[in-house]
Structure formats: C-alpha cells, structure tokens
Amino acid sequence: MELIVLLFYAFIWLLPLLMIANSSKTSGSEKLAWILAMLFISWGAWIFYILLAPLKKN
C-alpha cells in the first residue's frame, strides 16, 4: 500500500514536468530552461510557465 501512495505522490510531483516536456508553447533551450526551473523551483516555475511561456515571440 505504501508503494502505491509513493508512486501517486511521485506522479503528482512529475506532472508539471511532463506537461512542460510535452507542450508546444516552447522548444529547444527555452523548454530546457523551464524544465530545469521546474526541477529546482518546483511548482512555482510551472505556474510561471503557464502564465509567461513563450518568453520570445517567433
């Protein structure tokens, strides 16, 4: 039972990372920067990604 709970929490923690990785809003180094920010700053970076991405217009 503990393993199921642990996997659930791991999935919830990784969900923003997966959403950024599969997003078409950004690409290349900008996407990598958002993923790294998400890893180090966590959910706050994900909220900024939703609000601000892409940073540069094509």
C-alpha positions, 0 to 999 in steps of 0.5 A: 500500500505504501508503494502505491501512495509513493508512486501517486505522490511521485506522479503528482510531483512529475506532472508539471514536468511532463506537461512542460516536456510535452507542450508546444508553447516552447522548444529547444533551450527555452523548454530546457530552461523551464524544465530545469526551473521546474526541477529546482523551483518546483511548482512555482516555475510551472505556474510561471510557465503557464502564465509567461511561456513563450518568453520570445515571440517567433 
